[in-house]
Amino acid sequence: MGRRCFSGDLNGFYFVSFGLFEMKTSVPFWWRSDGFYFMGFGLFEMKTAVPFHLCKVVSMVRTEQSCLYGLFDTMLHMHPLPSIVDFTQLLGAIARMKHYSVVITLIQQMESFRISPSVSILNVLINCFCHMSRVDFGFSVLATIFKLGYQLDCITLTTLVKGLCLKGYISGAVRLVEEMKKKGYEPNVITCGTIVNGLCKIGQTGVAIRLLRKLEKGNFEQNVVIYSTVLDSLCKDKLGTEALNLLSEMMSKGIQPDVVTYNCVIQGLCNFGQWREVATLLNEMGQRKIMQDVSLIDGYCLQNQMDEAVKTFNMMVEKGCSPDVFSYNILINGYCKSKKIDEAMLVFREISNKGMIPDVVTYNTLLDPQTYPILLDGFFKNRRIAEAMTLFLEMEDKRLDCDIVIYNILIDGFCNIGELTTAREIFSGLPTKRLQPSVQTYNIMIEGFCKNGLVDEASELLEKMDSNGCSPNERTYNTIIQGLLQHSETSKATKYLKIMVDKGFSTNATTATMFIDLLLSNQVDENIRELLPKFG
C-alpha cells in the first residue's frame, strides 16, 4: 500500500507523518511507565539504522489492570465490534491510571485490526504523549488529525496546550492558541484556564491577570477555578492587598469563592501576618457555611507560631472536627521547620496511637506519600542523619513503596552534607528499584556537584538528561550556569545561557546578576545583554 508524506511546521514543532502514525528518527528510544517497559517502535513506524522490536509488555502486576487489558482484547475480537465510543472510554480509563505507554500500544493493536481511530481516541493519544513529555509526538498526531480530514475540537487544542505548559513552554502554548484562532478554532474557558495556570506557575502573574482581563472582554464565562489560580499566585508573590482586591472584584461579578479560593487567600494572608484580614475571611466563611480546613494551622506553622498552631488544632478537635493524617502532617512539618524534631516525632507516634495506620493500605494511601517525606526531610535539614536513615529503614521494613520523592530527599540530604559518593550511588541505583529520576532528581544532583566544585560532572549529567527521557527545565539551566560562573567557566556558562533562552526559558535574578557583574567588568561579550531582557 502506498504511503503519502505529510509534513509541516506548527509553532516551532516539526512533524513528519507517513501514512497513519509514522515518524522518522535516527536513534532508538524506550519508555517505562509504572512497571511497564516498552521499546518505542510500535505505534509509529520508526525509520532507523539500528535493529528494533515491536512494543512489548514486560509485566502486568495489578489484577484490575489485567482485567482491563483482557477486556480490550475481547472487544477487538467481538463481532460486531463495539462502538468507537466504547473503545474510547476504555482507553481513557487506562490513561487515567497513568499507563500511557500501554494506551499507545493498545491503539496500535486497533490499527492492526483496521479500526480507524476517531478524534476522541486521537485526543487520548495526544494526552498520553504529553504526559510522557513527548509533546512533539502529540503534534505529529495533530498532523494526522488534519490529514484524515477530521474536525479539530477544543479538547485537542486544550490537551496540546496543557502538554506545552507541562514542559514549561508557556509562550509556545500562547502562540499555539493564537495560531489556531487565526485558523478559526476558538479556545474555550478550559484552554484559557490552562494557560493562566501555566503562567502563574512560572511566576508570570501579571501576564495571567492581563489574560484574565482579555477574557472578560471576550465571550468567555469566567469561573471560580481561573480566579482561584490567579489569587493563589498573587498570594505566593506576596501581593496580599492585590489578592483581596481581586477577591472582591470576583464576588462583585457574581462569582462566589469556594473553599479552595478561601484557603489559598487565607494561607497567603497568614504568611504575611495579616491576621485581621484572616479573621474577616474566616467569619465570612462561617456566614456562608463553608467549613474551614487546616489552612489557618498551616499559616501559623509557616510563621513559626507553633503554640498558636497547636491551640487552633486542639480547638478544631473540641468543635468535633476529627483530624486526619493530613492535619497531623502540617504540625509535623511545622515542628520540622522549627527544628523541633523531637516534638515532630511525638506527633508522628500519636498518629499510630490514634489507630490511623491499621494496615498497609492506610500507609500507602495516606502516611507514605506525606508524613514520611516530611520527617525524613526534617531529619536531613537538621543534620540528624542516623535518625533519617533509621526512619528510611523503618519504611523499608514496613514494605512501603518508596517513590522518587523519598529518594530525592535522600539524595538532597547527602549532597547537602557533602556526601557526594553516597548521593551518586543512590542516584545510580534508581533503575534497579524501577524508578526513573525526575527533573528534580537531576537538579538536585547537578546542584550538589556544582556546590562541591564538580562542574564538569554536573555538565556531563545535564547532557545525559535528554537522552534519558528527562528534559532540563528552567531551574536546571540556572543551576548549572551559576555553578559554572562560580568556578570561572564563563564560556560554558554562556553556551548554556544561549541554549536556555532558545528553549524559551529565562534567567532568574541570581543568574542575571552574575552575568551583569561580568558585563560591567568586561569579562563577557556585550551581546550577552540581549539574552537578559528583564534585567538589561
Beta strands, then each sheet from edge to edge (+ up, - down):
strand 1: 5-10
strand 2: 13-18
strand 3: 22-24
strand 4: 30-33
strand 5: 36-39
strand 6: 45-47
sheet 1: 1+ 2-
sheet 2: 3+ 6+
sheet 3: 4+ 5-
end
